[in-house]
Amino acid sequence: DGHRSGAEFDVRTATLGTSHQVGRSTIDLSSGLSRKEFGAYAFYSAKYPDEWEATDTYYVSARSESPVGVTLLSTSLSWRRHDDDFILNRLDPGFYRNLHTTDALAARFQLDVPWTIGWISLGGEIGDDAIESASLGNHQRRRVGVFAEQNVRLGSRMESSFGASVFHHTYFGW
């Protein structure tokens, strides 16, 4: 029931994950969901302190690591959905209510190549984000990027790394 009026909450979560060895490769799978309902007393606005919110979040991800000769190939794919129902004044829900859903989908790969003084990591990723919102409208964006990183061992207890990345974003370009 919360520590004061308007601060009640109900939170429920569930997650499931597994990891499997397939030959020399490791595959990790995970998923989860979360349901939260809560009074957000004066969190968003002092003028309308009796706020209320409910959110649902779902995610699924798959990741693999596979040795390819002396290199290591890592790949991942993930999806996350977040639904949000926000009421500015629960005593008058019709005054202002925002319903929105966001979806995020991402894929990533990385290749780690060892060499005498450390290792080099090369990779890339692509992601799509979308929102459907009663107040913000509907929007979609994409990001695509590549990266390189050099890790150097400096003795048994220290290492240094430096890298570079380049990303393209739908709204901002490179």
SEMI-34685 format. One line per field, with one value per atom (N, C-alpha, C, O, CB): atom name; x, z, y; residue number from 1. Coordinates in steps of 0.1 Angstrom, whole numbers. Atoms other than C-alpha are relative to their C-alpha. Glycine has a CB too. Example, Ala and Ser with C-alpha at 12.3 -4.5 7.8 and 13.67 -1.06 7.14 Angstrom:
BEGIN
at (N  CA  C  O  CB  N  CA  C  O  CB)
x (9  123  9  19  -10  -9  137  -8  -3  4)
z (0  78  0  7  12  0  71  8  9  -14)
y (-12  -45  12  12  0  -11  -11  11  22  5)
i (1  1  1  1  1  2  2  2  2  2)
This chain:
BEGIN
at (N  CA  C  O  CB  N  CA  C  O  CB  N  CA  C  O  CB  N  CA  C  O  CB  N  CA  C  O  CB  N  CA  C  O  CB  N  CA  C  O  CB  N  CA  C  O  CB  N  CA  C  O  CB  N  CA  C  O  CB  N  CA  C  O  CB  N  CA  C  O  CB  N  CA  C  O  CB  N  CA  C  O  CB  N  CA  C  O  CB  N  CA  C  O  CB  N  CA  C  O  CB  N  CA  C  O  CB  N  CA  C  O  CB  N  CA  C  O  CB  N  CA  C  O  CB  N  CA  C  O  CB  N  CA  C  O  CB  N  CA  C  O  CB  N  CA  C  O  CB  N  CA  C  O  CB  N  CA  C  O  CB  N  CA  C  O  CB  N  CA  C  O  CB  N  CA  C  O  CB  N  CA  C  O  CB  N  CA  C  O  CB  N  CA  C  O  CB  N  CA  C  O  CB  N  CA  C  O  CB  N  CA  C  O  CB  N  CA  C  O  CB  N  CA  C  O  CB  N  CA  C  O  CB  N  CA  C  O  CB  N  CA  C  O  CB  N  CA  C  O  CB  N  CA  C  O  CB  N  CA  C  O  CB  N  CA  C  O  CB  N  CA  C  O  CB  N  CA  C  O  CB  N  CA  C  O  CB  N  CA  C  O  CB  N  CA  C  O  CB  N  CA  C  O  CB  N  CA  C  O  CB  N  CA  C  O  CB  N  CA  C  O  CB  N  CA  C  O  CB  N  CA  C  O  CB  N  CA  C  O  CB  N  CA  C  O  CB  N  CA  C  O  CB  N  CA  C  O  CB  N  CA  C  O  CB  N  CA  C  O  CB  N  CA  C  O  CB  N  CA  C  O  CB  N  CA  C  O  CB  N  CA  C  O  CB  N  CA  C  O  CB  N  CA  C  O  CB  N  CA  C  O  CB  N  CA  C  O  CB  N  CA  C  O  CB  N  CA  C  O  CB  N  CA  C  O  CB  N  CA  C  O  CB  N  CA  C  O  CB  N  CA  C  O  CB  N  CA  C  O  CB  N  CA  C  O  CB  N  CA  C  O  CB  N  CA  C  O  CB  N  CA  C  O  CB  N  CA  C  O  CB  N  CA  C  O  CB  N  CA  C  O  CB  N  CA  C  O  CB  N  CA  C  O  CB  N  CA  C  O  CB  N  CA  C  O  CB  N  CA  C  O  CB  N  CA  C  O  CB  N  CA  C  O  CB  N  CA  C  O  CB  N  CA  C  O  CB  N  CA  C  O  CB  N  CA  C  O  CB  N  CA  C  O  CB  N  CA  C  O  CB  N  CA  C  O  CB  N  CA  C  O  CB  N  CA  C  O  CB  N  CA  C  O  CB  N  CA  C  O  CB  N  CA  C  O  CB  N  CA  C  O  CB  N  CA  C  O  CB  N  CA  C  O  CB  N  CA  C  O  CB  N  CA  C  O  CB  N  CA  C  O  CB  N  CA  C  O  CB  N  CA  C  O  CB  N  CA  C  O  CB  N  CA  C  O  CB  N  CA  C  O  CB  N  CA  C  O  CB  N  CA  C  O  CB  N  CA  C  O  CB  N  CA  C  O  CB  N  CA  C  O  CB  N  CA  C  O  CB  N  CA  C  O  CB  N  CA  C  O  CB  N  CA  C  O  CB  N  CA  C  O  CB  N  CA  C  O  CB  N  CA  C  O  CB  N  CA  C  O  CB  N  CA  C  O  CB  N  CA  C  O  CB  N  CA  C  O  CB  N  CA  C  O  CB  N  CA  C  O  CB  N  CA  C  O  CB  N  CA  C  O  CB  N  CA  C  O  CB  N  CA  C  O  CB  N  CA  C  O  CB  N  CA  C  O  CB  N  CA  C  O  CB  N  CA  C  O  CB  N  CA  C  O  CB  N  CA  C  O  CB  N  CA  C  O  CB  N  CA  C  O  CB  N  CA  C  O  CB  N  CA  C  O  CB  N  CA  C  O  CB  N  CA  C  O  CB  N  CA  C  O  CB  N  CA  C  O  CB  N  CA  C  O  CB  N  CA  C  O  CB  N  CA  C  O  CB  N  CA  C  O  CB  N  CA  C  O  CB  N  CA  C  O  CB  N  CA  C  O  CB  N  CA  C  O  CB  N  CA  C  O  CB  N  CA  C  O  CB  N  CA  C  O  CB  N  CA  C  O  CB  N  CA  C  O  CB  N  CA  C  O  CB  N  CA  C  O  CB  N  CA  C  O  CB  N  CA  C  O  CB  N  CA  C  O  CB  N  CA  C  O  CB  N  CA  C  O  CB  N  CA  C  O  CB  N  CA  C  O  CB  N  CA  C  O  CB  N  CA  C  O  CB)
x (8  0  8  3  -9  -8  30  3  -3  -6  -3  45  -8  -7  15  9  20  -11  -10  7  11  -13  5  13  -11  -4  -8  13  18  0  -13  24  -1  9  10  2  9  6  8  -15  -7  25  -3  -5  15  1  21  10  8  -15  -10  51  1  3  14  -1  53  10  9  -14  -10  82  2  1  13  -4  92  11  10  -12  -11  124  3  1  12  -4  136  12  13  -12  -13  171  6  4  10  -7  191  12  13  -10  -12  225  3  2  12  -3  235  13  17  -11  -13  268  -4  -9  11  3  264  14  19  -11  -13  297  10  10  1  -9  323  -7  -1  13  8  296  -9  -13  -8  9  276  -11  -9  8  12  241  -8  -11  -9  7  223  -14  -14  8  14  185  -6  -4  -9  7  166  -13  -14  9  12  132  -6  -2  -11  6  111  -11  -14  11  11  81  -1  3  -13  2  73  -13  -16  12  12  40  1  3  -13  -1  41  -12  -15  13  11  11  4  7  -14  -5  19  -6  -8  14  3  8  13  22  -8  -12  33  -2  0  4  4  23  10  21  -3  -8  38  13  22  2  -13  66  2  12  1  -1  58  -5  0  -8  5  39  -5  -12  -12  5  33  -14  -22  9  13  2  -11  -22  -1  10  -15  7  13  -4  -8  0  -5  2  2  6  -24  1  -9  -15  -3  -8  0  2  14  0  -10  6  5  -15  -6  9  0  1  15  -2  10  9  7  -14  -9  37  1  1  14  -3  43  12  13  -13  -12  77  2  1  12  -3  86  13  16  -12  -13  120  3  -1  11  -5  135  14  16  -9  -13  172  7  4  9  -8  195  14  17  -6  -14  233  8  5  5  -9  260  14  18  -4  -14  297  6  4  7  -5  315  15  18  -8  -13  352  1  -5  10  -2  363  15  21  -8  -15  399  4  0  6  -5  417  -8  -6  15  8  391  -13  -16  -4  13  358  -10  -9  1  11  326  -12  -16  -5  12  298  -11  -8  4  12  263  -11  -12  -4  11  232  -12  -10  3  12  196  -9  -11  -7  8  172  -12  -12  7  12  137  -6  -6  -11  6  121  -13  -12  10  12  85  -3  -2  -12  4  74  -13  -14  11  13  37  -1  2  -12  1  30  -14  -18  11  13  -4  2  3  -12  -2  0  -12  -18  12  11  -28  5  10  -12  -6  -19  -8  -2  -1  8  -49  -10  -20  -7  8  -64  -15  -24  6  14  -95  -7  -20  1  7  -102  9  16  -1  -8  -86  -1  8  -3  2  -101  7  9  -14  -7  -82  13  15  3  -12  -49  5  7  12  -5  -39  9  5  -12  -9  -10  2  6  13  -3  -8  11  9  -13  -10  23  7  7  11  -7  42  13  13  -9  -13  79  5  3  10  -6  96  14  17  -8  -15  134  5  3  8  -5  149  15  18  -8  -14  187  7  4  7  -9  213  14  17  -4  -14  250  9  6  2  -10  281  14  16  1  -13  317  10  6  1  -10  348  13  18  4  -12  377  12  11  -2  -11  411  12  17  3  -11  440  13  14  2  -13  476  10  6  1  -11  509  -1  2  13  0  503  -14  -16  6  14  465  -10  -8  -3  10  435  -7  -7  -10  8  415  -14  -17  6  15  377  -5  -3  -7  6  358  -15  -18  6  14  320  -9  -5  -4  10  288  -13  -15  -1  14  252  -10  -7  0  11  219  -12  -14  -4  12  188  -11  -9  4  12  153  -8  -9  -9  8  133  -13  -13  7  13  96  -8  -8  -8  9  71  -14  -14  5  14  33  -5  -7  -9  4  21  -12  -13  12  12  -12  4  -3  -10  -4  7  12  13  2  -12  40  -1  8  12  2  27  8  12  6  -7  43  13  13  -9  -14  80  8  5  7  -9  106  13  15  -6  -13  143  9  6  6  -9  172  14  18  0  -15  209  8  4  3  -8  236  15  18  -1  -13  272  10  7  1  -11  306  11  11  6  -10  335  12  11  -6  -13  371  6  5  9  -7  390  13  13  -10  -13  426  2  3  11  -4  434  14  18  -10  -14  470  3  -1  9  -4  483  13  23  2  -12  508  4  4  -3  -4  521  -11  -21  4  10  501  -12  -22  7  11  479  -6  -13  5  5  472  -1  6  10  2  459  -6  -12  -9  5  450  -8  -5  11  8  424  -4  -5  -13  5  415  -8  -6  12  9  389  -6  -5  -11  7  368  -13  -14  8  13  332  -6  -4  -10  7  310  -14  -17  7  15  272  -7  -4  -5  10  245  -14  -18  -1  13  212  -10  -6  1  10  180  -1  -2  -13  2  176  13  12  -6  -12  212  11  20  6  -10  231  12  10  4  -12  267  5  16  11)
z (0  0  0  0  12  0  -1  13  23  -9  -12  25  3  14  1  -2  20  -10  -19  -1  9  2  -14  -16  4  14  -36  -4  -15  -3  3  -34  1  2  10  1  -36  -12  -22  1  12  -59  0  10  -1  2  -73  -11  -22  -3  10  -91  -1  9  4  3  -107  -11  -22  -3  11  -127  -1  9  3  3  -142  -10  -20  -4  10  -160  -2  7  4  3  -177  -8  -18  -7  7  -189  -1  8  5  2  -202  -8  -16  -6  7  -215  -4  4  9  5  -237  -7  -14  -9  7  -250  -13  -11  8  13  -287  -7  -13  -9  5  -298  8  21  -15  -8  -289  2  7  -8  -1  -291  13  17  -12  -11  -262  -5  -12  12  3  -267  12  20  -10  -12  -241  -5  -15  8  3  -243  13  24  -6  -12  -219  -5  -16  7  3  -217  14  24  -8  -13  -191  -3  -14  8  1  -184  14  24  -4  -12  -158  -1  -11  2  -1  -147  12  23  0  -11  -126  0  -10  0  -2  -113  12  23  1  -12  -90  0  -11  1  -1  -77  0  7  14  1  -86  6  -1  -15  -7  -61  -2  3  15  2  -72  -7  -6  13  6  -91  -13  -16  -3  13  -125  1  -7  -10  -1  -114  14  20  -10  -13  -82  -1  8  6  2  -97  0  5  -13  1  -103  7  0  -15  -7  -76  0  3  14  -2  -77  -14  -20  4  13  -107  2  13  -6  0  -116  -13  -23  2  12  -140  1  12  -1  1  -152  -12  -23  -2  11  -173  -2  8  2  3  -190  -9  -18  -7  8  -203  -3  6  8  5  -223  -7  -14  -9  7  -236  -3  4  7  5  -255  -5  -13  -10  6  -263  -2  5  9  3  -278  -3  -10  -13  1  -277  -2  3  13  2  -290  0  -4  -13  1  -287  -6  -1  14  8  -312  -3  -10  -12  4  -316  -15  -20  8  15  -353  -1  -3  -9  0  -354  13  24  -12  -12  -329  4  14  -1  -3  -331  7  8  -13  -7  -311  -7  -7  15  6  -329  10  15  -13  -9  -307  -8  -15  13  6  -320  10  19  -13  -8  -304  -7  -17  13  5  -312  12  20  -11  -12  -288  -5  -14  11  2  -287  14  23  -8  -12  -260  -3  -12  9  2  -258  14  24  -5  -12  -232  -2  -11  5  1  -228  13  24  -1  -11  -206  0  -11  0  -1  -194  12  23  3  -9  -176  2  -8  -3  -3  -159  9  20  6  -7  -148  13  24  -8  -12  -123  1  -7  -1  -1  -113  5  3  10  -3  -99  -12  -12  11  12  -134  -12  -19  -2  10  -158  -14  -22  -1  13  -189  -2  -13  -2  1  -181  -9  -18  14  8  -194  2  14  4  -1  -202  -12  -23  0  11  -223  0  10  1  2  -237  -11  -21  -5  10  -255  1  11  0  1  -267  -7  -18  -8  7  -276  -3  6  9  4  -294  -4  -11  -12  4  -297  -4  3  13  6  -319  -3  -9  -13  3  -321  -3  2  12  4  -337  1  -3  -14  -1  -330  -3  0  15  2  -340  4  3  -14  -4  -327  -3  0  14  3  -338  8  6  -15  -8  -313  -5  -6  15  7  -329  9  11  -14  -9  -305  -9  -20  9  6  -314  12  23  -10  -10  -296  12  24  -6  -11  -274  5  14  -4  -5  -269  -10  -15  2  10  -292  -6  -1  7  7  -317  -1  -4  -15  2  -317  -11  -12  14  11  -348  1  4  -14  -1  -349  -6  -12  14  5  -359  7  13  -15  -5  -349  -8  -15  15  6  -362  10  16  -14  -9  -343  -5  -12  14  3  -348  13  21  -10  -11  -323  -5  -15  9  4  -326  12  22  -9  -11  -305  -6  -17  8  3  -308  12  22  -5  -12  -284  -3  -13  5  2  -279  1  -6  12  -1  -270  -9  -13  14  7  -288  -15  -23  6  14  -321  -2  7  -9  4  -340  -7  -16  -9  6  -348  0  7  9  1  -359  -4  -12  -11  3  -361  -1  5  10  1  -371  2  -1  -15  -3  -360  -6  -4  15  6  -378  4  2  -15  -4  -366  -2  -2  14  0  -369  10  13  -14  -9  -344  -1  -6  14  -1  -339  13  17  -12  -13  -306  1  -3  12  -2  -298  15  22  -8  -14  -264  0  -7  7  -1  -254  15  24  -4  -13  -224  4  -4  1  -5  -203  12  23  2  -12  -180  4  -3  12  -4  -160  7  9  10  -8  -141  -6  0  14  6  -166  -15  -21  3  15  -201  -3  5  -4  5  -222  -13  -20  -3  13  -250  -5  2  3  7  -276  -12  -17  -4  11  -302  -7  -4  5  8  -327  -5  -7  -12  5  -338  -9  -7  12  9  -365  0  -3  -15  0  -363  -9  -11  14  8  -386  7  10  -15  -7  -370  -10  -17  13  10  -390  1  -9  3  -1  -375  0  -4  14  -2  -370  -11  -12  13  10  -399  7  17  -8  -5  -393  12  18  -11)
y (-12  0  13  24  0  -12  23  6  2  11  -6  45  12  18  4  -11  73  -1  -10  14  0  79  4  13  10  -2  77  -6  -3  15  6  57  -15  -22  4  14  22  -6  1  -4  6  -3  -15  -21  3  14  -38  -4  1  -5  4  -53  -15  -22  7  14  -87  -2  4  -6  3  -101  -15  -22  8  14  -134  0  8  -9  1  -143  -15  -23  8  14  -175  1  8  -8  0  -182  -14  -22  10  13  -211  2  11  -11  0  -218  -14  -23  6  13  -247  0  10  -5  2  -260  -9  -20  -7  7  -271  -1  8  7  2  -286  10  9  4  -10  -258  13  22  2  -12  -231  0  -10  3  -3  -216  8  18  7  -7  -205  4  -5  -8  -5  -183  5  13  10  -5  -177  5  -1  -12  -5  -155  8  13  10  -8  -139  4  -1  -9  -5  -121  9  14  7  -9  -100  7  1  -7  -7  -74  8  14  10  -8  -58  9  4  -9  -9  -27  9  15  8  -10  -6  7  2  -7  -8  23  14  20  0  -14  56  8  4  2  -8  82  14  24  1  -12  108  11  10  -2  -12  142  -3  6  7  3  125  8  13  -15  -7  141  14  23  -8  -14  172  3  -5  1  -5  191  5  5  11  -6  207  -11  -9  8  11  173  -12  -21  -4  10  151  -14  -24  4  13  122  -8  -11  1  7  104  -15  -20  5  14  68  -6  1  -6  6  45  -15  -21  5  15  9  -2  4  -7  4  -6  -15  -22  6  14  -39  -1  7  -7  1  -49  -15  -24  6  13  -80  0  10  -6  1  -91  -15  -24  7  13  -120  3  12  -7  -2  -124  -13  -23  9  12  -150  5  15  -8  -3  -149  -12  -23  8  11  -172  4  15  -7  -2  -175  -13  -24  2  12  -198  3  13  -2  -1  -204  -3  -13  -9  2  -201  0  11  11  1  -213  6  1  8  -6  -191  13  19  5  -12  -163  -4  -16  7  3  -160  9  21  3  -7  -150  0  -10  -7  -2  -136  7  17  9  -6  -128  1  -7  -8  -1  -116  6  14  8  -5  -108  2  -7  -10  -3  -91  8  16  7  -7  -77  4  -4  -8  -5  -55  8  17  8  -8  -42  6  0  -8  -7  -16  7  16  10  -7  -6  9  4  -10  -9  24  7  12  11  -6  37  10  6  -10  -11  71  8  13  8  -9  90  11  9  -8  -11  125  3  6  13  -2  128  -11  -12  14  12  95  3  -5  -10  -4  114  5  5  11  -4  126  -6  2  16  7  100  6  6  -14  -6  118  13  17  2  -13  150  -2  6  5  3  136  -15  -19  10  14  100  -2  2  -10  4  88  -15  -21  8  14  53  0  6  -8  1  44  -14  -20  11  13  13  3  9  -11  0  11  -14  -23  8  13  -17  3  13  -7  -2  -21  -14  -24  5  12  -48  3  13  -4  -2  -52  -13  -24  7  11  -75  5  16  -6  -4  -75  -12  -23  5  10  -94  6  18  -5  -4  -93  -11  -23  5  10  -111  4  15  -1  -2  -113  -8  -20  -3  7  -121  2  14  6  -1  -128  2  -2  -12  -1  -118  2  3  12  1  -116  10  5  3  -9  -85  3  11  14  -2  -87  -6  -17  15  5  -90  12  23  -9  -10  -70  -5  -17  1  3  -69  9  21  3  -7  -60  -4  -16  -4  4  -59  11  21  -2  -9  -42  -3  -14  -1  2  -38  8  18  4  -7  -27  -1  -11  -7  0  -17  9  19  5  -8  -4  3  -6  -8  -4  15  6  14  10  -6  24  3  -3  -10  -4  42  3  10  12  -4  45  6  -1  -13  -7  71  9  16  9  -9  89  15  23  -3  -14  121  4  15  4  -3  118  -4  -1  -7  4  103  -13  -19  11  12  74  3  12  -9  -3  74  -13  -23  10  11  49  5  14  -10  -3  51  -12  -23  10  11  29  5  17  -6  -3  29  -12  -24  2  10  10  4  16  -2  -4  9  -11  -23  5  9  -7  5  17  -2  -4  -7  -9  -20  0  8  -18  4  16  3  -2  -21  -8  -19  -3  7  -29  -1  9  7  2  -44  -5  -14  -11  3  -46  -4  4  12  4  -65  7  7  -16  -7  -45  -6  0  16  8  -71  -9  -11  9  10  -96  6  0  -10  -6  -71  13  20  3  -12  -43  -2  -10  12  0  -39  14  21  -11  -13  -9  -3  -13  10  2  -6  13  23  -8  -11  19  -4  -15  9  5  18  12  24  -9  -9  36  -6  -18  5  5  34  10  22  -4  -9  49  -5  -17  0  4  49  10  21  1  -8  61  -1  -12  -5  -1  72  6  16  8  -5  78  15  22  -6  -14  113  9  20  2  -8  124  -2  5  -2  3  108  -7  -14  12  6  97  8  4  -1)
i (1  1  1  1  1  2  2  2  2  2  3  3  3  3  3  4  4  4  4  4  5  5  5  5  5  6  6  6  6  6  7  7  7  7  7  8  8  8  8  8  9  9  9  9  9  10  10  10  10  10  11  11  11  11  11  12  12  12  12  12  13  13  13  13  13  14  14  14  14  14  15  15  15  15  15  16  16  16  16  16  17  17  17  17  17  18  18  18  18  18  19  19  19  19  19  20  20  20  20  20  21  21  21  21  21  22  22  22  22  22  23  23  23  23  23  24  24  24  24  24  25  25  25  25  25  26  26  26  26  26  27  27  27  27  27  28  28  28  28  28  29  29  29  29  29  30  30  30  30  30  31  31  31  31  31  32  32  32  32  32  33  33  33  33  33  34  34  34  34  34  35  35  35  35  35  36  36  36  36  36  37  37  37  37  37  38  38  38  38  38  39  39  39  39  39  40  40  40  40  40  41  41  41  41  41  42  42  42  42  42  43  43  43  43  43  44  44  44  44  44  45  45  45  45  45  46  46  46  46  46  47  47  47  47  47  48  48  48  48  48  49  49  49  49  49  50  50  50  50  50  51  51  51  51  51  52  52  52  52  52  53  53  53  53  53  54  54  54  54  54  55  55  55  55  55  56  56  56  56  56  57  57  57  57  57  58  58  58  58  58  59  59  59  59  59  60  60  60  60  60  61  61  61  61  61  62  62  62  62  62  63  63  63  63  63  64  64  64  64  64  65  65  65  65  65  66  66  66  66  66  67  67  67  67  67  68  68  68  68  68  69  69  69  69  69  70  70  70  70  70  71  71  71  71  71  72  72  72  72  72  73  73  73  73  73  74  74  74  74  74  75  75  75  75  75  76  76  76  76  76  77  77  77  77  77  78  78  78  78  78  79  79  79  79  79  80  80  80  80  80  81  81  81  81  81  82  82  82  82  82  83  83  83  83  83  84  84  84  84  84  85  85  85  85  85  86  86  86  86  86  87  87  87  87  87  88  88  88  88  88  89  89  89  89  89  90  90  90  90  90  91  91  91  91  91  92  92  92  92  92  93  93  93  93  93  94  94  94  94  94  95  95  95  95  95  96  96  96  96  96  97  97  97  97  97  98  98  98  98  98  99  99  99  99  99  100  100  100  100  100  101  101  101  101  101  102  102  102  102  102  103  103  103  103  103  104  104  104  104  104  105  105  105  105  105  106  106  106  106  106  107  107  107  107  107  108  108  108  108  108  109  109  109  109  109  110  110  110  110  110  111  111  111  111  111  112  112  112  112  112  113  113  113  113  113  114  114  114  114  114  115  115  115  115  115  116  116  116  116  116  117  117  117  117  117  118  118  118  118  118  119  119  119  119  119  120  120  120  120  120  121  121  121  121  121  122  122  122  122  122  123  123  123  123  123  124  124  124  124  124  125  125  125  125  125  126  126  126  126  126  127  127  127  127  127  128  128  128  128  128  129  129  129  129  129  130  130  130  130  130  131  131  131  131  131  132  132  132  132  132  133  133  133  133  133  134  134  134  134  134  135  135  135  135  135  136  136  136  136  136  137  137  137  137  137  138  138  138  138  138  139  139  139  139  139  140  140  140  140  140  141  141  141  141  141  142  142  142  142  142  143  143  143  143  143  144  144  144  144  144  145  145  145  145  145  146  146  146  146  146  147  147  147  147  147  148  148  148  148  148  149  149  149  149  149  150  150  150  150  150  151  151  151  151  151  152  152  152  152  152  153  153  153  153  153  154  154  154  154  154  155  155  155  155  155  156  156  156  156  156  157  157  157  157  157  158  158  158  158  158  159  159  159  159  159  160  160  160  160  160  161  161  161  161  161  162  162  162  162  162  163  163  163  163  163  164  164  164  164  164  165  165  165  165  165  166  166  166  166  166  167  167  167  167  167  168  168  168  168  168  169  169  169  169  169  170  170  170  170  170  171  171  171  171  171  172  172  172  172  172  173  173  173  173  173  174  174  174  174  174)
